[in-house]
Amino acid sequence: MTKRLLVVLLVLIGAVALYFAVVLNWNYSIGERAGWVQKFSKKGWICKTWEGEMAMVTMPGAVPEKFLFTVWDDAVAADINRKIGKRVALHYEQKVGLPTRCFGDTRHIVTAVALVDDIPLVPGLTVPQGGAAPPAAPAPK
């Protein structure tokens, strides 16, 4: 009887380990979103993860859409903290099936961050970031 119980226990542990291996290595979707990170903090009672909120504006005057995200890697979190206040693109992986809040509050796990050089106003018209002055007009002849 004890051998049978041990085999059942090992099979259950193996099934749980296999489930976590699949869920952590498989992505439902991968993508990027651009905007301004407006809230970013490390939180949690036992399992602490970086949780953030990014405002995405599709066009001037429009109500911004919020993108909620989680960061597992402290190096990526430090990079986001250095770029707060600037327009950034966040590369994320969407995970589904994670059973507890220890993996974060959201399904969108950010794996990289990059600065976005310009701000599109309308198709074909962009505003460079950093307050760069427009090129000077040629002098009249």
Number of C-alpha atoms within 10 A of each C-alpha: 5 7 8 9 10 11 11 12 12 12 12 12 12 12 12 12 11 11 13 15 11 12 15 13 8 13 16 12 11 13 12 13 15 21 24 21 24 13 13 19 15 15 13 14 8 8 12 15 22 21 22 22 18 24 19 18 17 15 12 10 7 9 11 14 13 16 17 18 22 25 26 17 14 12 12 16 24 10 13 23 14 10 16 15 12 17 21 22 19 24 17 22 21 16 19 15 12 15 9 9 14 13 18 21 19 18 19 23 25 25 16 18 19 14 15 15 14 14 15 15 13 10 6 6 10 12 14 14 13 9 7 8 8 8 6 6 6 6 5 4 3
